[in-house]
Amino acid sequence: QVQLVESGGGLVQPGGSLRLSCAASGSISMDGMAWYRRAPGKERELVATIVDDDDTTNYVDSVNGRFTISRDSAKNWAYLQMNSLKPEDTAVYYCNAHRIGWSGRMDYWGRGTQVTVSS
């Protein structure tokens, strides 16, 4: 069973930066990885994705230009560089990874890491 572990969350002032990391256990290459977030009182939101052999990336409009998703060459670590953070970025951030095999798509989730943007 693949486990995802996030790290790097914390408290930061508006305008600051944080870098989140996500590690997939077992050194298994993932076909795609993503970051989601859930803010207090809101539904879970897809923030950024990175997929395919060419590491195609996509972002929700609210973070485009401020956040960057990347992953390592073995495709079992993912990162989210967050710059110019705003109070509305405050949320629990979750790592997601998926693999596509003969039985279909398998999704894996981390437990989340808290990001708080406040002065």
Secondary structure as a PSIPRED ss2 file (coil, helix, strand):
# PSIPRED VFORMAT (PSIPRED V4.0)

   1 Q C   1.000  0.000  0.000
   2 V C   1.000  0.000  0.000
   3 Q C   1.000  0.000  0.000
   4 L E   0.000  0.000  1.000
   5 V E   0.000  0.000  1.000
   6 E E   0.000  0.000  1.000
   7 S E   0.000  0.000  1.000
   8 G C   1.000  0.000  0.000
   9 G C   1.000  0.000  0.000
  10 G E   0.000  0.000  1.000
  11 L E   0.000  0.000  1.000
  12 V E   0.000  0.000  1.000
  13 Q C   1.000  0.000  0.000
  14 P C   1.000  0.000  0.000
  15 G C   1.000  0.000  0.000
  16 G C   1.000  0.000  0.000
  17 S C   1.000  0.000  0.000
  18 L E   0.000  0.000  1.000
  19 R E   0.000  0.000  1.000
  20 L E   0.000  0.000  1.000
  21 S E   0.000  0.000  1.000
  22 C E   0.000  0.000  1.000
  23 A E   0.000  0.000  1.000
  24 A E   0.000  0.000  1.000
  25 S H   0.000  1.000  0.000
  26 G H   0.000  1.000  0.000
  27 S H   0.000  1.000  0.000
  28 I C   1.000  0.000  0.000
  29 S C   1.000  0.000  0.000
  30 M C   1.000  0.000  0.000
  31 D C   1.000  0.000  0.000
  32 G E   0.000  0.000  1.000
  33 M E   0.000  0.000  1.000
  34 A E   0.000  0.000  1.000
  35 W E   0.000  0.000  1.000
  36 Y E   0.000  0.000  1.000
  37 R E   0.000  0.000  1.000
  38 R E   0.000  0.000  1.000
  39 A C   1.000  0.000  0.000
  40 P C   1.000  0.000  0.000
  41 G C   1.000  0.000  0.000
  42 K C   1.000  0.000  0.000
  43 E C   1.000  0.000  0.000
  44 R C   1.000  0.000  0.000
  45 E E   0.000  0.000  1.000
  46 L E   0.000  0.000  1.000
  47 V E   0.000  0.000  1.000
  48 A E   0.000  0.000  1.000
  49 T E   0.000  0.000  1.000
  50 I E   0.000  0.000  1.000
  51 V E   0.000  0.000  1.000
  52 D C   1.000  0.000  0.000
  53 D C   1.000  0.000  0.000
  54 D C   1.000  0.000  0.000
  55 D C   1.000  0.000  0.000
  56 T E   0.000  0.000  1.000
  57 T E   0.000  0.000  1.000
  58 N E   0.000  0.000  1.000
  59 Y E   0.000  0.000  1.000
  60 V C   1.000  0.000  0.000
  61 D C   1.000  0.000  0.000
  62 S C   1.000  0.000  0.000
  63 V C   1.000  0.000  0.000
  64 N E   0.000  0.000  1.000
  65 G C   1.000  0.000  0.000
  66 R C   1.000  0.000  0.000
  67 F E   0.000  0.000  1.000
  68 T E   0.000  0.000  1.000
  69 I E   0.000  0.000  1.000
  70 S E   0.000  0.000  1.000
  71 R E   0.000  0.000  1.000
  72 D C   1.000  0.000  0.000
  73 S C   1.000  0.000  0.000
  74 A C   1.000  0.000  0.000
  75 K C   1.000  0.000  0.000
  76 N C   1.000  0.000  0.000
  77 W E   0.000  0.000  1.000
  78 A E   0.000  0.000  1.000
  79 Y E   0.000  0.000  1.000
  80 L E   0.000  0.000  1.000
  81 Q E   0.000  0.000  1.000
  82 M E   0.000  0.000  1.000
  83 N C   1.000  0.000  0.000
  84 S C   1.000  0.000  0.000
  85 L C   1.000  0.000  0.000
  86 K C   1.000  0.000  0.000
  87 P H   0.000  1.000  0.000
  88 E H   0.000  1.000  0.000
  89 D H   0.000  1.000  0.000
  90 T C   1.000  0.000  0.000
  91 A E   0.000  0.000  1.000
  92 V E   0.000  0.000  1.000
  93 Y E   0.000  0.000  1.000
  94 Y E   0.000  0.000  1.000
  95 C E   0.000  0.000  1.000
  96 N E   0.000  0.000  1.000
  97 A E   0.000  0.000  1.000
  98 H E   0.000  0.000  1.000
  99 R E   0.000  0.000  1.000
 100 I E   0.000  0.000  1.000
 101 G E   0.000  0.000  1.000
 102 W C   1.000  0.000  0.000
 103 S C   1.000  0.000  0.000
 104 G E   0.000  0.000  1.000
 105 R E   0.000  0.000  1.000
 106 M E   0.000  0.000  1.000
 107 D E   0.000  0.000  1.000
 108 Y E   0.000  0.000  1.000
 109 W E   0.000  0.000  1.000
 110 G C   1.000  0.000  0.000
 111 R C   1.000  0.000  0.000
 112 G C   1.000  0.000  0.000
 113 T E   0.000  0.000  1.000
 114 Q E   0.000  0.000  1.000
 115 V E   0.000  0.000  1.000
 116 T E   0.000  0.000  1.000
 117 V E   0.000  0.000  1.000
 118 S C   1.000  0.000  0.000
 119 S C   1.000  0.000  0.000
